Amino acid sequence: MNTLGRQKYTAFAVRYALLLAGALIVTVPFIYMVSVSLKPQAYTFEMPPQLFPHDITFEHYREVLAKQNLVVYFANSLLVAVASTSGTVLIASLLAYAFARMKFAGKRVLFSVLLIGMMIPPVMLIIPQFLVAKELSLLNSLLGLILVYITMSLSMQTFLLRGVFAGVPQDLLDAALIDGGGQGTLFWRIVLPLSRPGLAAVTIFTFLYSWDEFPWAHVAIRETAKRTLPVAIALFRRPDLTEWGQLFAMSIIALLPVLVVYVIFQRYFVAGIATTGLKG
């Protein structure tokens, strides 16, 4: 093997060693969480820790499903996440199409104003959101969560989709216009079908935000039956005695919808990451 071949082999080995190390760093805590959720409480802090328990039990899962209102919290989170994602993708797609493909007065100014929302940390807006939601009677309401999540996601997702829509070949749109198609035809039948990777990426990002968001849900929801999963999991931990097996069981159940969404959209996801937001 010559010097150039050895260098390529070394670079290849180093690259995959780093990737393997990164994968272990990510997966070991997850494996440990699954392990604890399948152990009896007495073996939670055993030394040395066992990633693969000998005595597997599903008692923690039965407990949280039967006694912790987990089904109610799961349903609340799923409703909020699905509604927020659907509303965000629809509205952001319409806005992005207008900014990418239509000409109107004040277009650049309006787009710049929209992008201001990307520069403001969401936590800074909790007090204004609370005051507005109180005036509109949206506190302690799942609808209040949905509307806030949509508005908080629009700036980023519109920016991403604008770049995707700008990449659609103009020749296709011109041909559709010559055939008598209007803006609705261009949007629904040409731009959206050709933008599936970008739409998939936006869908995953929005779902993750809506599913995992904690600060606003904790502030806005006071009724126990309307809590979402992140709030329920955070409030489950007690200072005197924490049932770590049940806590991790709840966390594992909370991860399932995220995995399902990623599996559904994953074939478009990588391409979507490569195309979103690249065009001006």
PyRosetta script that sets phi, psi and omega in degrees:
from pyrosetta import init, pose_from_sequence

init()
pose = pose_from_sequence("MNTLGRQKYTAFAVRYALLLAGALIVTVPFIYMVSVSLKPQAYTFEMPPQLFPHDITFEHYREVLAKQNLVVYFANSLLVAVASTSGTVLIASLLAYAFARMKFAGKRVLFSVLLIGMMIPPVMLIIPQFLVAKELSLLNSLLGLILVYITMSLSMQTFLLRGVFAGVPQDLLDAALIDGGGQGTLFWRIVLPLSRPGLAAVTIFTFLYSWDEFPWAHVAIRETAKRTLPVAIALFRRPDLTEWGQLFAMSIIALLPVLVVYVIFQRYFVAGIATTGLKG")
pose.set_psi(1, 126.5)
pose.set_omega(1, -179.3)
pose.set_phi(2, -76.5)
pose.set_psi(2, 176.9)
pose.set_omega(2, -176.1)
pose.set_phi(3, -63.1)
pose.set_psi(3, -42.5)
pose.set_omega(3, -179.9)
pose.set_phi(4, -63.3)
pose.set_psi(4, -39.7)
pose.set_omega(4, 178.0)
pose.set_phi(5, -64.6)
pose.set_psi(5, -41.8)
pose.set_omega(5, 178.3)
pose.set_phi(6, -64.3)
pose.set_psi(6, -39.5)
pose.set_omega(6, 178.8)
pose.set_phi(7, -63.4)
pose.set_psi(7, -42.3)
pose.set_omega(7, 178.4)
pose.set_phi(8, -65.0)
pose.set_psi(8, -41.3)
pose.set_omega(8, 179.2)
pose.set_phi(9, -64.9)
pose.set_psi(9, -41.4)
pose.set_omega(9, 178.9)
pose.set_phi(10, -64.5)
pose.set_psi(10, -44.4)
pose.set_omega(10, 178.9)
pose.set_phi(11, -62.3)
pose.set_psi(11, -39.9)
pose.set_omega(11, 178.1)
pose.set_phi(12, -62.9)
pose.set_psi(12, -44.9)
pose.set_omega(12, -178.9)
pose.set_phi(13, -65.5)
pose.set_psi(13, -43.0)
pose.set_omega(13, -179.9)
pose.set_phi(14, -64.0)
pose.set_psi(14, -42.4)
pose.set_omega(14, -179.4)
pose.set_phi(15, -60.0)
pose.set_psi(15, -47.5)
pose.set_omega(15, -177.6)
pose.set_phi(16, -74.0)
pose.set_psi(16, -28.9)
pose.set_omega(16, 174.6)
pose.set_phi(17, -65.7)
pose.set_psi(17, -41.3)
pose.set_omega(17, 177.4)
pose.set_phi(18, -65.6)
pose.set_psi(18, -40.9)
pose.set_omega(18, 177.9)
pose.set_phi(19, -63.5)
pose.set_psi(19, -41.1)
pose.set_omega(19, 178.7)
pose.set_phi(20, -64.7)
pose.set_psi(20, -41.9)
pose.set_omega(20, 178.5)
pose.set_phi(21, -63.1)
pose.set_psi(21, -42.6)
pose.set_omega(21, 177.7)
pose.set_phi(22, -63.4)
pose.set_psi(22, -40.0)
pose.set_omega(22, 178.6)
pose.set_phi(23, -63.7)
pose.set_psi(23, -39.3)
pose.set_omega(23, 178.5)
pose.set_phi(24, -65.7)
pose.set_psi(24, -41.4)
pose.set_omega(24, 179.5)
pose.set_phi(25, -60.2)
pose.set_psi(25, -37.2)
pose.set_omega(25, -178.6)
pose.set_phi(26, -77.7)
pose.set_psi(26, -41.6)
pose.set_omega(26, -170.8)
pose.set_phi(27, -84.7)
pose.set_psi(27, -29.8)
pose.set_omega(27, -177.0)
pose.set_phi(28, -60.8)
pose.set_psi(28, -46.7)
pose.set_omega(28, 176.5)
pose.set_phi(29, -60.1)
pose.set_psi(29, -36.4)
pose.set_omega(29, 178.2)
pose.set_phi(30, -65.8)
pose.set_psi(30, -43.2)
pose.set_omega(30, 178.3)
pose.set_phi(31, -62.5)
pose.set_psi(31, -39.9)
pose.set_omega(31, 179.2)
pose.set_phi(32, -65.0)
pose.set_psi(32, -39.6)
pose.set_omega(32, 178.2)
pose.set_phi(33, -62.5)
pose.set_psi(33, -43.1)
pose.set_omega(33, 176.5)
pose.set_phi(34, -63.7)
pose.set_psi(34, -40.8)
pose.set_omega(34, -179.5)
pose.set_phi(35, -61.2)
pose.set_psi(35, -46.8)
pose.set_omega(35, -179.1)
pose.set_phi(36, -64.9)
pose.set_psi(36, -35.8)
pose.set_omega(36, 179.9)
pose.set_phi(37, -67.6)
pose.set_psi(37, -17.0)
pose.set_omega(37, -179.6)
pose.set_phi(38, -105.6)
pose.set_psi(38, 3.7)
pose.set_omega(38, 179.7)
pose.set_phi(39, -100.7)
pose.set_psi(39, 153.3)
pose.set_omega(39, 166.4)
pose.set_phi(40, -62.5)
pose.set_psi(40, 150.5)
pose.set_omega(40, -177.1)
pose.set_phi(41, -55.3)
pose.set_psi(41, -33.4)
pose.set_omega(41, -177.0)
pose.set_phi(42, -65.2)
pose.set_psi(42, -21.4)
pose.set_omega(42, -176.5)
pose.set_phi(43, -103.2)
pose.set_psi(43, 13.3)
pose.set_omega(43, -176.6)
pose.set_phi(44, -62.3)
pose.set_psi(44, -44.2)
pose.set_omega(44, -175.7)
pose.set_phi(45, -110.3)
pose.set_psi(45, 31.7)
pose.set_omega(45, 178.8)
pose.set_phi(46, -65.2)
pose.set_psi(46, 147.8)
pose.set_omega(46, 179.9)
pose.set_phi(47, -124.6)
pose.set_psi(47, 129.9)
pose.set_omega(47, -4.3)
pose.set_phi(48, -73.0)
pose.set_psi(48, 152.1)
pose.set_omega(48, -178.5)
pose.set_phi(49, -67.2)
pose.set_psi(49, 144.8)
pose.set_omega(49, 179.3)
pose.set_phi(50, -109.7)
pose.set_psi(50, 118.5)
pose.set_omega(50, 178.2)
pose.set_phi(51, -73.0)
pose.set_psi(51, -24.8)
pose.set_omega(51, -179.2)
pose.set_phi(52, -122.2)
pose.set_psi(52, 95.7)
pose.set_omega(52, -173.8)
pose.set_phi(53, -66.2)
pose.set_psi(53, 147.4)
pose.set_omega(53, 177.3)
pose.set_phi(54, -79.6)
pose.set_psi(54, -41.7)
pose.set_omega(54, -179.2)
pose.set_phi(55, -101.4)
pose.set_psi(55, 95.7)
pose.set_omega(55, -177.7)
pose.set_phi(56, -86.5)
pose.set_psi(56, 134.1)
pose.set_omega(56, 177.1)
pose.set_phi(57, -137.5)
pose.set_psi(57, 143.8)
pose.set_omega(57, 176.4)
pose.set_phi(58, -105.0)
pose.set_psi(58, 19.3)
pose.set_omega(58, -177.5)
pose.set_phi(59, -62.4)
pose.set_psi(59, -38.0)
pose.set_omega(59, -179.7)
pose.set_phi(60, -62.3)
pose.set_psi(60, -40.7)
pose.set_omega(60, 179.1)
pose.set_phi(61, -67.0)
pose.set_psi(61, -40.7)
pose.set_omega(61, 178.2)
pose.set_phi(62, -64.5)
pose.set_psi(62, -38.2)
pose.set_omega(62, -179.5)
pose.set_phi(63, -64.6)
pose.set_psi(63, -48.2)
pose.set_omega(63, -176.1)
pose.set_phi(64, -70.1)
pose.set_psi(64, -31.9)
pose.set_omega(64, 178.8)
pose.set_phi(65, -74.3)
pose.set_psi(65, -30.8)
pose.set_omega(65, -175.8)
pose.set_phi(66, -91.0)
pose.set_psi(66, -35.0)
pose.set_omega(66, -168.8)
pose.set_phi(67, -116.3)
pose.set_psi(67, -13.3)
pose.set_omega(67, -173.1)
pose.set_phi(68, -107.1)
pose.set_psi(68, 14.1)
pose.set_omega(68, -179.8)
pose.set_phi(69, 56.1)
pose.set_psi(69, 29.6)
pose.set_omega(69, -175.6)
pose.set_phi(70, -63.3)
pose.set_psi(70, -35.6)
pose.set_omega(70, -180.0)
pose.set_phi(71, -62.2)
pose.set_psi(71, -40.6)
pose.set_omega(71, 178.9)
pose.set_phi(72, -65.3)
pose.set_psi(72, -46.9)
pose.set_omega(72, 179.8)
pose.set_phi(73, -63.5)
pose.set_psi(73, -40.0)
pose.set_omega(73, 179.2)
pose.set_phi(74, -63.2)
pose.set_psi(74, -44.6)
pose.set_omega(74, 179.3)
pose.set_phi(75, -63.1)
pose.set_psi(75, -40.6)
pose.set_omega(75, 178.1)
pose.set_phi(76, -61.5)
pose.set_psi(76, -47.8)
pose.set_omega(76, -179.6)
pose.set_phi(77, -62.9)
pose.set_psi(77, -41.4)
pose.set_omega(77, -179.1)
pose.set_phi(78, -65.4)
pose.set_psi(78, -43.3)
pose.set_omega(78, 177.9)
pose.set_phi(79, -61.1)
pose.set_psi(79, -47.0)
pose.set_omega(79, -178.7)
pose.set_phi(80, -64.4)
pose.set_psi(80, -44.4)
pose.set_omega(80, -176.7)
pose.set_phi(81, -67.5)
pose.set_psi(81, -44.3)
pose.set_omega(81, -178.9)
pose.set_phi(82, -66.4)
pose.set_psi(82, -45.3)
pose.set_omega(82, -179.8)
pose.set_phi(83, -65.8)
pose.set_psi(83, -42.6)
pose.set_omega(83, 179.8)
pose.set_phi(84, -64.9)
pose.set_psi(84, -42.5)
pose.set_omega(84, -179.9)
pose.set_phi(85, -65.4)
pose.set_psi(85, -45.1)
pose.set_omega(85, -179.9)
pose.set_phi(86, -62.0)
pose.set_psi(86, -47.5)
pose.set_omega(86, -179.7)
pose.set_phi(87, -64.5)
pose.set_psi(87, -41.0)
pose.set_omega(87, -178.9)
pose.set_phi(88, -65.9)
pose.set_psi(88, -46.8)
pose.set_omega(88, -178.4)
pose.set_phi(89, -62.9)
pose.set_psi(89, -41.0)
pose.set_omega(89, -179.6)
pose.set_phi(90, -66.0)
pose.set_psi(90, -52.8)
pose.set_omega(90, -176.6)
pose.set_phi(91, -66.9)
pose.set_psi(91, -42.6)
pose.set_omega(91, 179.2)
pose.set_phi(92, -63.9)
pose.set_psi(92, -35.2)
pose.set_omega(92, 178.0)
pose.set_phi(93, -65.2)
pose.set_psi(93, -43.5)
pose.set_omega(93, 178.8)
pose.set_phi(94, -64.0)
pose.set_psi(94, -44.8)
pose.set_omega(94, 179.1)
pose.set_phi(95, -64.5)
pose.set_psi(95, -43.9)
pose.set_omega(95, -178.5)
pose.set_phi(96, -63.8)
pose.set_psi(96, -38.4)
pose.set_omega(96, 178.1)
pose.set_phi(97, -64.0)
pose.set_psi(97, -42.5)
pose.set_omega(97, 179.2)
pose.set_phi(98, -62.8)
pose.set_psi(98, -43.6)
pose.set_omega(98, -178.7)
pose.set_phi(99, -73.1)
pose.set_psi(99, -28.1)
pose.set_omega(99, -176.2)
pose.set_phi(100, -89.1)
pose.set_psi(100, -33.6)
pose.set_omega(100, -167.9)
pose.set_phi(101, -124.3)
pose.set_psi(101, -5.3)
pose.set_omega(101, -177.3)
pose.set_phi(102, -117.4)
pose.set_psi(102, 153.8)
pose.set_omega(102, 178.1)
pose.set_phi(103, -113.3)
pose.set_psi(103, 127.5)
pose.set_omega(103, 178.0)
pose.set_phi(104, -156.1)
pose.set_psi(104, 160.3)
pose.set_omega(104, -176.1)
pose.set_phi(105, -66.4)
pose.set_psi(105, 136.4)
pose.set_omega(105, 177.1)
pose.set_phi(106, 76.9)
pose.set_psi(106, 17.8)
pose.set_omega(106, -175.8)
pose.set_phi(107, -59.5)
pose.set_psi(107, -49.1)
pose.set_omega(107, -178.1)
pose.set_phi(108, -66.1)
pose.set_psi(108, -39.6)
pose.set_omega(108, -179.9)
pose.set_phi(109, -64.6)
pose.set_psi(109, -45.6)
pose.set_omega(109, -179.8)
pose.set_phi(110, -63.6)
pose.set_psi(110, -39.3)
pose.set_omega(110, 179.0)
pose.set_phi(111, -66.7)
pose.set_psi(111, -38.7)
pose.set_omega(111, 177.4)
pose.set_phi(112, -64.2)
pose.set_psi(112, -40.1)
pose.set_omega(112, 177.8)
pose.set_phi(113, -64.3)
pose.set_psi(113, -40.8)
pose.set_omega(113, 178.5)
pose.set_phi(114, -60.9)
pose.set_psi(114, -38.4)
pose.set_omega(114, -176.8)
pose.set_phi(115, -72.3)
pose.set_psi(115, -14.2)
pose.set_omega(115, 176.6)
pose.set_phi(116, -59.8)
pose.set_psi(116, -32.3)
pose.set_omega(116, 178.8)
pose.set_phi(117, -60.5)
pose.set_psi(117, -23.3)
pose.set_omega(117, 178.2)
pose.set_phi(118, -76.4)
pose.set_psi(118, -17.7)
pose.set_omega(118, -174.0)
pose.set_phi(119, -96.0)
pose.set_psi(119, -7.4)
pose.set_omega(119, -175.9)
pose.set_phi(120, -103.4)
pose.set_psi(120, 121.2)
pose.set_omega(120, 176.6)
pose.set_phi(121, -60.8)
pose.set_psi(121, 134.8)
pose.set_omega(121, -178.1)
pose.set_phi(122, -56.8)
pose.set_psi(122, -32.8)
pose.set_omega(122, -177.9)
pose.set_phi(123, -63.2)
pose.set_psi(123, -30.8)
pose.set_omega(123, -179.4)
pose.set_phi(124, -68.4)
pose.set_psi(124, -18.4)
pose.set_omega(124, -176.3)
pose.set_phi(125, -97.0)
pose.set_psi(125, 2.8)
pose.set_omega(125, -174.9)
pose.set_phi(126, -62.5)
pose.set_psi(126, -44.4)
pose.set_omega(126, -179.1)
pose.set_phi(127, -65.0)
pose.set_psi(127, -49.7)
pose.set_omega(127, 174.7)
pose.set_phi(128, -58.4)
pose.set_psi(128, -40.5)
pose.set_omega(128, 177.6)
pose.set_phi(129, -61.4)
pose.set_psi(129, -41.8)
pose.set_omega(129, -179.9)
pose.set_phi(130, -62.6)
pose.set_psi(130, -43.9)
pose.set_omega(130, -178.9)
pose.set_phi(131, -65.4)
pose.set_psi(131, -42.5)
pose.set_omega(131, 179.0)
pose.set_phi(132, -66.9)
pose.set_psi(132, -44.0)
pose.set_omega(132, 179.8)
pose.set_phi(133, -63.2)
pose.set_psi(133, -35.8)
pose.set_omega(133, 178.0)
pose.set_phi(134, -65.2)
pose.set_psi(134, -42.5)
pose.set_omega(134, 179.3)
pose.set_phi(135, -65.6)
pose.set_psi(135, -32.1)
pose.set_omega(135, -178.4)
pose.set_phi(136, -94.1)
pose.set_psi(136, 6.8)
pose.set_omega(136, 179.9)
pose.set_phi(137, 57.9)
pose.set_psi(137, 41.1)
pose.set_omega(137, -179.4)
pose.set_phi(138, -106.4)
pose.set_psi(138, 1.2)
pose.set_omega(138, 175.8)
pose.set_phi(139, -71.6)
pose.set_psi(139, 151.6)
pose.set_omega(139, -179.2)
pose.set_phi(140, 56.1)
pose.set_psi(140, 38.7)
pose.set_omega(140, -177.2)
pose.set_phi(141, -140.0)
pose.set_psi(141, 137.4)
pose.set_omega(141, 175.9)
pose.set_phi(142, -66.3)
pose.set_psi(142, -30.6)
pose.set_omega(142, 176.4)
pose.set_phi(143, -62.3)
pose.set_psi(143, -37.6)
pose.set_omega(143, 176.6)
pose.set_phi(144, -61.9)
pose.set_psi(144, -40.1)
pose.set_omega(144, 176.3)
pose.set_phi(145, -63.4)
pose.set_psi(145, -45.7)
pose.set_omega(145, -176.7)
pose.set_phi(146, -61.0)
pose.set_psi(146, -47.2)
pose.set_omega(146, -177.8)
pose.set_phi(147, -64.0)
pose.set_psi(147, -41.0)
pose.set_omega(147, 178.9)
pose.set_phi(148, -66.7)
pose.set_psi(148, -42.6)
pose.set_omega(148, 179.9)
pose.set_phi(149, -63.4)
pose.set_psi(149, -38.0)
pose.set_omega(149, 178.1)
pose.set_phi(150, -64.4)
pose.set_psi(150, -49.4)
pose.set_omega(150, -177.7)
pose.set_phi(151, -64.5)
pose.set_psi(151, -35.1)
pose.set_omega(151, -179.2)
pose.set_phi(152, -74.1)
pose.set_psi(152, -20.8)
pose.set_omega(152, -177.6)
pose.set_phi(153, -95.4)
pose.set_psi(153, -17.4)
pose.set_omega(153, -169.4)
pose.set_phi(154, -62.2)
pose.set_psi(154, -42.9)
pose.set_omega(154, -175.2)
pose.set_phi(155, -59.5)
pose.set_psi(155, -53.3)
pose.set_omega(155, -178.2)
pose.set_phi(156, -63.8)
pose.set_psi(156, -46.3)
pose.set_omega(156, -175.8)
pose.set_phi(157, -69.9)
pose.set_psi(157, -33.8)
pose.set_omega(157, 175.3)
pose.set_phi(158, -65.1)
pose.set_psi(158, -42.1)
pose.set_omega(158, 178.0)
pose.set_phi(159, -60.2)
pose.set_psi(159, -45.2)
pose.set_omega(159, -179.2)
pose.set_phi(160, -65.1)
pose.set_psi(160, -45.8)
pose.set_omega(160, -176.8)
pose.set_phi(161, -71.3)
pose.set_psi(161, -29.6)
pose.set_omega(161, 176.4)
pose.set_phi(162, -59.1)
pose.set_psi(162, -42.4)
pose.set_omega(162, 177.4)
pose.set_phi(163, -64.6)
pose.set_psi(163, -37.2)
pose.set_omega(163, 178.7)
pose.set_phi(164, -67.0)
pose.set_psi(164, -48.3)
pose.set_omega(164, -177.4)
pose.set_phi(165, -65.3)
pose.set_psi(165, -32.7)
pose.set_omega(165, 178.6)
pose.set_phi(166, -67.0)
pose.set_psi(166, -20.1)
pose.set_omega(166, 179.7)
pose.set_phi(167, -84.9)
pose.set_psi(167, -5.7)
pose.set_omega(167, 177.4)
pose.set_phi(168, -70.4)
pose.set_psi(168, 129.8)
pose.set_omega(168, -177.4)
pose.set_phi(169, -56.7)
pose.set_psi(169, 131.0)
pose.set_omega(169, -179.6)
pose.set_phi(170, -65.9)
pose.set_psi(170, -28.0)
pose.set_omega(170, -179.2)
pose.set_phi(171, -60.4)
pose.set_psi(171, -38.4)
pose.set_omega(171, 178.7)
pose.set_phi(172, -64.4)
pose.set_psi(172, -41.4)
pose.set_omega(172, 179.9)
pose.set_phi(173, -68.4)
pose.set_psi(173, -40.1)
pose.set_omega(173, 178.6)
pose.set_phi(174, -63.5)
pose.set_psi(174, -40.1)
pose.set_omega(174, 178.7)
pose.set_phi(175, -63.4)
pose.set_psi(175, -40.3)
pose.set_omega(175, 178.4)
pose.set_phi(176, -66.4)
pose.set_psi(176, -37.4)
pose.set_omega(176, 178.1)
pose.set_phi(177, -65.7)
pose.set_psi(177, -39.6)
pose.set_omega(177, 178.4)
pose.set_phi(178, -63.3)
pose.set_psi(178, -34.9)
pose.set_omega(178, 179.1)
pose.set_phi(179, -78.4)
pose.set_psi(179, 2.1)
pose.set_omega(179, 176.1)
pose.set_phi(180, 98.6)
pose.set_psi(180, 8.5)
pose.set_omega(180, 179.3)
pose.set_phi(181, -76.5)
pose.set_psi(181, 145.7)
pose.set_omega(181, 176.9)
pose.set_phi(182, -99.6)
pose.set_psi(182, -171.4)
pose.set_omega(182, -179.6)
pose.set_phi(183, -62.3)
pose.set_psi(183, -35.1)
pose.set_omega(183, 177.8)
pose.set_phi(184, -63.3)
pose.set_psi(184, -41.6)
pose.set_omega(184, 178.0)
pose.set_phi(185, -64.2)
pose.set_psi(185, -43.6)
pose.set_omega(185, 179.5)
pose.set_phi(186, -60.6)
pose.set_psi(186, -42.7)
pose.set_omega(186, -175.7)
pose.set_phi(187, -70.6)
pose.set_psi(187, -52.8)
pose.set_omega(187, -171.8)
pose.set_phi(188, -78.9)
pose.set_psi(188, -34.7)
pose.set_omega(188, -171.5)
pose.set_phi(189, -102.5)
pose.set_psi(189, -16.0)
pose.set_omega(189, -178.1)
pose.set_phi(190, -120.5)
pose.set_psi(190, -57.6)
pose.set_omega(190, -173.3)
pose.set_phi(191, -66.4)
pose.set_psi(191, -50.3)
pose.set_omega(191, -177.8)
pose.set_phi(192, -63.6)
pose.set_psi(192, -48.2)
pose.set_omega(192, 178.9)
pose.set_phi(193, -59.7)
pose.set_psi(193, -32.2)
pose.set_omega(193, -179.5)
pose.set_phi(194, -83.0)
pose.set_psi(194, -5.1)
pose.set_omega(194, -176.2)
pose.set_phi(195, -113.1)
pose.set_psi(195, 23.8)
pose.set_omega(195, -177.2)
pose.set_phi(196, -58.2)
pose.set_psi(196, -41.2)
pose.set_omega(196, 178.0)
pose.set_phi(197, -59.4)
pose.set_psi(197, -44.7)
pose.set_omega(197, 178.9)
pose.set_phi(198, -65.4)
pose.set_psi(198, -41.0)
pose.set_omega(198, 178.1)
pose.set_phi(199, -63.7)
pose.set_psi(199, -37.2)
pose.set_omega(199, 178.2)
pose.set_phi(200, -64.5)
pose.set_psi(200, -44.2)
pose.set_omega(200, 179.0)
pose.set_phi(201, -62.3)
pose.set_psi(201, -44.2)
pose.set_omega(201, 179.2)
pose.set_phi(202, -63.9)
pose.set_psi(202, -39.8)
pose.set_omega(202, 178.6)
pose.set_phi(203, -61.2)
pose.set_psi(203, -45.4)
pose.set_omega(203, -179.6)
pose.set_phi(204, -64.9)
pose.set_psi(204, -46.0)
pose.set_omega(204, -178.9)
pose.set_phi(205, -60.8)
pose.set_psi(205, -44.6)
pose.set_omega(205, -177.6)
pose.set_phi(206, -68.3)
pose.set_psi(206, -40.8)
pose.set_omega(206, 179.1)
pose.set_phi(207, -63.5)
pose.set_psi(207, -43.1)
pose.set_omega(207, 179.0)
pose.set_phi(208, -60.7)
pose.set_psi(208, -44.2)
pose.set_omega(208, 179.7)
pose.set_phi(209, -63.4)
pose.set_psi(209, -46.6)
pose.set_omega(209, -177.2)
pose.set_phi(210, -67.9)
pose.set_psi(210, -34.9)
pose.set_omega(210, -177.7)
pose.set_phi(211, -75.5)
pose.set_psi(211, -37.0)
pose.set_omega(211, -172.8)
pose.set_phi(212, -96.6)
pose.set_psi(212, -11.6)
pose.set_omega(212, -171.8)
pose.set_phi(213, -60.4)
pose.set_psi(213, 132.2)
pose.set_omega(213, -177.2)
pose.set_phi(214, -117.0)
pose.set_psi(214, -48.1)
pose.set_omega(214, -171.1)
pose.set_phi(215, -57.1)
pose.set_psi(215, -50.4)
pose.set_omega(215, -177.7)
pose.set_phi(216, -68.8)
pose.set_psi(216, -38.8)
pose.set_omega(216, 178.9)
pose.set_phi(217, -63.6)
pose.set_psi(217, -36.2)
pose.set_omega(217, 179.5)
pose.set_phi(218, -69.5)
pose.set_psi(218, -35.8)
pose.set_omega(218, -179.7)
pose.set_phi(219, -76.9)
pose.set_psi(219, -41.3)
pose.set_omega(219, -169.9)
pose.set_phi(220, -83.3)
pose.set_psi(220, -27.0)
pose.set_omega(220, -174.0)
pose.set_phi(221, -105.0)
pose.set_psi(221, 124.7)
pose.set_omega(221, 177.5)
pose.set_phi(222, -115.2)
pose.set_psi(222, -27.4)
pose.set_omega(222, -178.9)
pose.set_phi(223, -77.9)
pose.set_psi(223, 128.2)
pose.set_omega(223, -175.5)
pose.set_phi(224, -57.5)
pose.set_psi(224, -40.1)
pose.set_omega(224, -176.0)
pose.set_phi(225, -69.5)
pose.set_psi(225, -11.4)
pose.set_omega(225, -178.9)
pose.set_phi(226, -108.3)
pose.set_psi(226, 8.4)
pose.set_omega(226, 178.5)
pose.set_phi(227, -67.4)
pose.set_psi(227, 151.5)
pose.set_omega(227, 172.2)
pose.set_phi(228, -97.4)
pose.set_psi(228, 170.0)
pose.set_omega(228, -175.1)
pose.set_phi(229, -60.3)
pose.set_psi(229, -45.1)
pose.set_omega(229, 179.5)
pose.set_phi(230, -57.6)
pose.set_psi(230, -39.9)
pose.set_omega(230, 178.9)
pose.set_phi(231, -68.2)
pose.set_psi(231, -43.4)
pose.set_omega(231, -179.5)
pose.set_phi(232, -62.3)
pose.set_psi(232, -41.3)
pose.set_omega(232, 179.8)
pose.set_phi(233, -67.0)
pose.set_psi(233, -40.9)
pose.set_omega(233, -179.6)
pose.set_phi(234, -65.6)
pose.set_psi(234, -38.2)
pose.set_omega(234, -178.3)
pose.set_phi(235, -83.0)
pose.set_psi(235, -8.3)
pose.set_omega(235, -179.5)
pose.set_phi(236, -72.2)
pose.set_psi(236, -31.6)
pose.set_omega(236, -177.3)
pose.set_phi(237, -72.0)
pose.set_psi(237, 129.0)
pose.set_omega(237, -179.2)
pose.set_phi(238, -113.1)
pose.set_psi(238, 148.1)
pose.set_omega(238, -177.9)
pose.set_phi(239, -70.0)
pose.set_psi(239, -26.2)
pose.set_omega(239, -176.2)
pose.set_phi(240, -82.7)
pose.set_psi(240, -48.8)
pose.set_omega(240, -177.9)
pose.set_phi(241, -151.7)
pose.set_psi(241, 115.9)
pose.set_omega(241, 179.3)
pose.set_phi(242, -102.4)
pose.set_psi(242, 125.4)
pose.set_omega(242, 174.9)
pose.set_phi(243, -81.1)
pose.set_psi(243, 89.3)
pose.set_omega(243, -173.9)
pose.set_phi(244, -63.9)
pose.set_psi(244, -34.4)
pose.set_omega(244, 177.6)
pose.set_phi(245, -61.7)
pose.set_psi(245, -44.5)
pose.set_omega(245, 178.1)
pose.set_phi(246, -68.5)
pose.set_psi(246, -39.0)
pose.set_omega(246, 179.2)
pose.set_phi(247, -61.7)
pose.set_psi(247, -44.5)
pose.set_omega(247, 179.5)
pose.set_phi(248, -71.8)
pose.set_psi(248, -31.6)
pose.set_omega(248, 175.5)
pose.set_phi(249, -62.9)
pose.set_psi(249, -42.8)
pose.set_omega(249, 175.8)
pose.set_phi(250, -61.9)
pose.set_psi(250, -39.5)
pose.set_omega(250, -180.0)
pose.set_phi(251, -65.9)
pose.set_psi(251, -40.2)
pose.set_omega(251, 178.1)
pose.set_phi(252, -63.2)
pose.set_psi(252, -44.3)
pose.set_omega(252, 178.3)
pose.set_phi(253, -62.4)
pose.set_psi(253, -36.8)
pose.set_omega(253, 179.4)
pose.set_phi(254, -67.4)
pose.set_psi(254, -24.6)
pose.set_omega(254, 179.6)
pose.set_phi(255, -77.9)
pose.set_psi(255, -21.9)
pose.set_omega(255, -172.1)
pose.set_phi(256, -59.2)
pose.set_psi(256, -48.8)
pose.set_omega(256, 179.5)
pose.set_phi(257, -60.7)
pose.set_psi(257, -34.9)
pose.set_omega(257, 178.2)
pose.set_phi(258, -62.9)
pose.set_psi(258, -43.8)
pose.set_omega(258, 177.9)
pose.set_phi(259, -64.0)
pose.set_psi(259, -39.6)
pose.set_omega(259, 179.7)
pose.set_phi(260, -63.8)
pose.set_psi(260, -45.7)
pose.set_omega(260, 179.6)
pose.set_phi(261, -61.7)
pose.set_psi(261, -42.5)
pose.set_omega(261, -179.9)
pose.set_phi(262, -65.9)
pose.set_psi(262, -41.1)
pose.set_omega(262, 179.5)
pose.set_phi(263, -62.4)
pose.set_psi(263, -39.6)
pose.set_omega(263, -179.0)
pose.set_phi(264, -65.4)
pose.set_psi(264, -41.6)
pose.set_omega(264, -172.7)
pose.set_phi(265, -104.7)
pose.set_psi(265, 3.4)
pose.set_omega(265, -170.1)
pose.set_phi(266, -65.0)
pose.set_psi(266, -29.6)
pose.set_omega(266, -177.7)
pose.set_phi(267, -70.0)
pose.set_psi(267, -21.6)
pose.set_omega(267, 175.1)
pose.set_phi(268, -95.1)
pose.set_psi(268, -14.7)
pose.set_omega(268, -167.6)
pose.set_phi(269, -65.2)
pose.set_psi(269, -48.5)
pose.set_omega(269, -177.0)
pose.set_phi(270, -62.4)
pose.set_psi(270, -44.7)
pose.set_omega(270, 177.5)
pose.set_phi(271, -63.8)
pose.set_psi(271, -34.9)
pose.set_omega(271, 179.4)
pose.set_phi(272, -66.6)
pose.set_psi(272, -40.1)
pose.set_omega(272, 177.3)
pose.set_phi(273, -61.5)
pose.set_psi(273, -35.0)
pose.set_omega(273, -176.7)
pose.set_phi(274, -76.7)
pose.set_psi(274, -19.8)
pose.set_omega(274, -174.2)
pose.set_phi(275, -110.1)
pose.set_psi(275, -22.9)
pose.set_omega(275, -176.1)
pose.set_phi(276, -70.0)
pose.set_psi(276, 130.4)
pose.set_omega(276, 172.5)
pose.set_phi(277, 75.5)
pose.set_psi(277, 12.6)
pose.set_omega(277, -177.4)
pose.set_phi(278, -85.2)
pose.set_psi(278, -27.8)
pose.set_omega(278, -177.9)
pose.set_phi(279, -92.1)
pose.set_psi(279, 148.8)
pose.set_omega(279, 177.9)
pose.set_phi(280, -86.7)
pose.dump_pdb("model.pdb")
